[in-house]
Amino acid sequence: MFDTIHTEYQHVHTYELDRFESASLSYIFQLMQEAAAGHSSEYHLTVSDLKQQQKTWVVTKQRVRVHRYPRWKEQLRIETWVTTPTRIVSPRSFRAFDADGELIFEGLTYWCIIDLDRHRPVPIAAVAPFTGIGHPDRKVTEPIGKPGPVPEEYPLSYEYQPRILYRDTDNNGHVNNGIYCDWCLDSLPAAVRDALNPEVFEIHYISETYEHEQVTVRTSTADDHRQCYHRIFAEREGREVQVATAKSVWDRREKLL
């Protein structure tokens, strides 16, 4: 898996569209997750496969840059591959193209393998030998660094408390990583969402969240909402614990069509 490029094709369905009939950012994250799973399944390294060894994959951070939001019935060609891993982190890159070969989006995710008994990361080479694709032209985005604090010039603008639903959880027993993106975007009012669409979304996962927890999203924005900082907290034992931090960059909706 660490020396191959996986390609698959997906169509945009009606239930993946927003109110303006373009695909949602959530759908793009789902495409990335699906492609990663499809690649892993070829080498018996899916979450289900690893669970037989009391291990699992977890994503620690990810970023996507959208060049254009696809429309209904469009077919997308998605490529994914693993660039050279470190001892415990496996970076995975993505590219998606339309039928004319134009780039739709590109993304980068960082994955670790966790021992479920000790809840600690294990060396990737202990599960699967690797070298990784190291060609410079396969590194489609800059590495994802540390998140950093919210700049002082971005005041707290919105606070949102989503309810964790049963369907939000995955076979690891915690909230699926893609739901965090929905929480951040849903913290913004409809008028902003109607006018703008995310061009870049980057998120750092600090801790898992579970269906019984109450979470709060606090979003700080510039006056024009072109850049937002999101912090997600979970209430645990009477105190708030930060579980994720994200940054989103927005542009006019019509520009990303």
C-alpha positions in Angstrom: 0.0 0.0 0.0 2.8 2.4 0.8 4.3 2.2 -2.7 1.1 2.3 -4.8 -1.4 4.9 -6.1 -5.0 3.9 -5.7 -7.6 5.3 -8.2 -11.4 5.0 -8.0 -14.4 6.7 -9.6 -17.4 8.2 -7.8 -20.6 10.0 -8.9 -22.3 13.0 -7.2 -25.7 12.0 -6.0 -28.7 14.1 -5.1 -28.4 13.4 -1.4 -24.9 14.8 -1.4 -25.9 18.3 -2.7 -26.5 21.5 -0.7 -29.3 23.9 -1.2 -27.5 25.4 -4.2 -27.2 22.0 -5.9 -23.4 21.7 -5.5 -21.7 19.0 -3.5 -21.1 19.8 0.2 -17.7 19.9 1.9 -18.8 17.0 4.0 -19.1 14.9 0.8 -15.6 15.8 -0.2 -14.3 14.5 3.2 -16.4 11.4 2.7 -14.8 10.8 -0.7 -11.4 11.1 0.9 -12.3 8.6 3.6 -13.8 6.2 1.0 -10.7 6.3 -1.2 -8.4 5.7 1.8 -10.5 2.7 2.9 -10.6 1.3 -0.6 -6.8 1.6 -0.9 -6.3 0.0 2.5 -8.7 -2.9 1.7 -6.5 -4.0 -1.1 -3.8 -4.8 1.4 -6.0 -6.0 4.3 -5.2 -2.9 6.3 -8.7 -1.5 6.9 -10.0 -0.6 10.4 -11.8 -3.9 10.5 -8.6 -5.8 9.6 -6.5 -4.0 12.2 -9.1 -4.6 14.9 -8.3 -8.3 14.6 -4.9 -7.4 16.0 -6.4 -5.0 18.6 -5.3 -2.0 16.6 -7.0 0.7 14.5 -6.3 3.7 12.3 -6.9 7.2 13.7 -6.6 10.4 11.8 -4.8 13.2 13.6 -5.1 16.1 11.2 -6.3 16.8 7.7 -6.6 19.6 5.2 -8.6 20.0 1.9 -8.4 22.7 -0.7 -11.4 22.9 -3.0 -10.9 24.3 -6.5 -14.5 23.7 -7.6 -17.5 22.1 -6.0 -18.8 19.3 -8.2 -22.4 19.2 -9.3 -25.1 16.5 -9.6 -24.2 13.4 -11.7 -20.6 14.5 -12.2 -18.1 11.6 -12.2 -14.9 12.2 -10.3 -11.6 10.3 -10.6 -10.0 10.2 -7.2 -6.3 9.3 -6.6 -4.8 8.6 -3.2 -1.4 7.5 -2.0 0.8 7.5 1.0 3.9 9.6 1.0 6.9 8.5 3.0 5.8 7.9 6.6 7.6 8.7 9.7 7.9 6.1 12.5 4.3 6.5 13.6 2.6 8.9 11.2 1.4 8.0 7.7 0.6 11.0 5.5 -1.9 10.3 2.8 -2.5 12.6 -0.2 -5.5 13.0 -2.4 -6.4 14.5 -5.8 -9.8 14.5 -7.5 -10.4 15.3 -11.2 -13.5 15.9 -13.3 -14.3 14.2 -16.6 -12.2 16.8 -18.4 -9.2 16.2 -16.2 -9.5 19.5 -14.3 -8.5 19.4 -10.7 -11.5 19.5 -8.3 -9.9 19.2 -4.9 -6.7 18.1 -3.2 -6.2 17.0 0.3 -3.8 15.7 2.9 -4.4 13.6 6.0 -2.2 12.2 8.7 -2.9 8.8 10.2 -1.5 6.8 13.1 -2.1 3.2 14.1 -3.2 2.9 17.7 -3.0 -0.1 20.0 -6.5 -0.5 21.5 -5.3 -2.1 24.7 -2.8 0.6 25.6 -4.4 3.4 23.6 -1.0 4.3 22.4 0.5 4.7 18.8 2.5 1.9 17.5 5.3 2.0 14.8 3.7 1.6 11.4 6.4 -0.8 10.3 5.4 -3.2 13.0 2.0 -3.6 11.2 3.1 -3.3 7.6 6.5 -2.7 6.0 6.8 0.5 4.1 8.9 2.9 2.1 6.3 5.3 0.8 6.1 7.3 -2.4 8.7 10.0 -2.0 8.6 11.7 -5.4 8.3 15.5 -5.0 5.5 15.8 -7.6 3.3 13.5 -5.5 3.3 15.8 -2.5 0.3 17.9 -3.5 0.1 20.2 -0.5 2.5 21.7 2.1 2.8 19.7 5.3 0.3 20.5 8.0 2.1 22.2 10.9 0.9 22.9 14.4 -2.5 24.7 14.7 -1.4 27.7 16.9 -3.7 29.9 18.9 -6.6 32.0 17.6 -5.2 35.4 16.6 -6.4 38.2 18.9 -7.9 40.1 16.0 -10.5 37.3 15.5 -13.1 37.8 18.2 -15.5 35.0 19.3 -18.5 35.3 17.0 -20.6 32.2 17.4 -21.2 29.4 19.8 -23.0 26.2 18.8 -23.9 23.1 20.7 -24.7 20.2 18.3 -26.3 17.0 19.5 -24.3 13.9 18.8 -26.5 11.4 17.0 -26.2 7.6 16.9 -25.3 7.8 13.2 -22.4 10.1 13.9 -20.4 7.3 15.5 -18.2 4.8 13.6 -16.9 1.3 14.2 -14.2 2.7 16.5 -16.9 3.7 18.9 -16.4 7.4 18.7 -17.6 10.3 16.5 -16.5 10.0 12.9 -13.8 12.6 12.0 -16.0 14.0 9.2 -18.7 15.1 11.7 -16.3 17.7 13.2 -16.3 19.5 9.9 -20.1 19.7 9.9 -20.1 21.1 13.4 -17.6 23.8 12.5 -19.6 24.9 9.4 -23.0 24.6 11.1 -21.8 27.1 13.7 -22.0 29.8 11.1 -25.4 31.5 10.3 -27.3 30.6 7.1 -26.7 34.0 5.5 -23.0 33.5 5.6 -23.3 30.0 4.2 -25.5 31.2 1.4 -22.9 33.8 0.3 -19.7 31.9 0.9 -18.3 28.4 0.6 -15.2 26.9 2.2 -12.1 27.0 -0.1 -9.7 25.5 2.5 -10.5 23.6 5.7 -7.9 22.3 8.1 -8.5 20.5 11.3 -6.4 19.0 14.1 -7.9 16.3 16.2 -6.9 16.3 19.9 -9.2 13.8 21.4 -12.1 11.5 20.6 -15.7 12.4 21.4 -18.5 10.0 22.2 -22.2 9.9 21.8 -23.0 10.6 25.4 -21.0 13.8 25.5 -22.1 17.4 25.1 -19.9 19.3 22.7 -19.6 23.1 22.1 -18.2 24.8 19.0 -16.8 28.3 19.4 -16.1 30.1 16.1 -14.0 33.3 15.8 -14.2 35.1 12.6 -12.9 38.1 10.6 -15.6 40.8 9.9 -16.1 39.5 6.4 -16.1 35.9 7.5 -13.4 35.0 4.9 -11.4 33.3 7.6 -12.6 31.5 10.7 -11.1 29.7 13.6 -13.1 26.9 15.2 -12.5 25.3 18.6 -14.5 22.3 19.7 -14.9 21.3 23.4 -16.5 18.4 25.2 -17.8 18.5 28.7 -16.1 15.8 30.9 -16.4 15.4 34.6 -17.7 18.9 35.0 -15.1 20.6 33.0 -14.5 21.5 29.3 -11.8 19.7 27.4 -10.7 20.9 23.9 -11.1 18.0 21.5 -10.3 19.7 18.1 -9.2 23.0 16.5 -9.8 24.0 12.9 -9.3 26.8 10.5 -11.5 27.6 7.5 -10.9 30.0 4.6 -14.0 31.0 2.6 -14.6 32.6 -0.9 -17.7 33.7 -2.8 -19.9 30.8 -3.5 -20.1 31.6 -7.2 -16.3 31.6 -7.6 -16.1 27.9 -6.5 -18.7 26.6 -8.9 
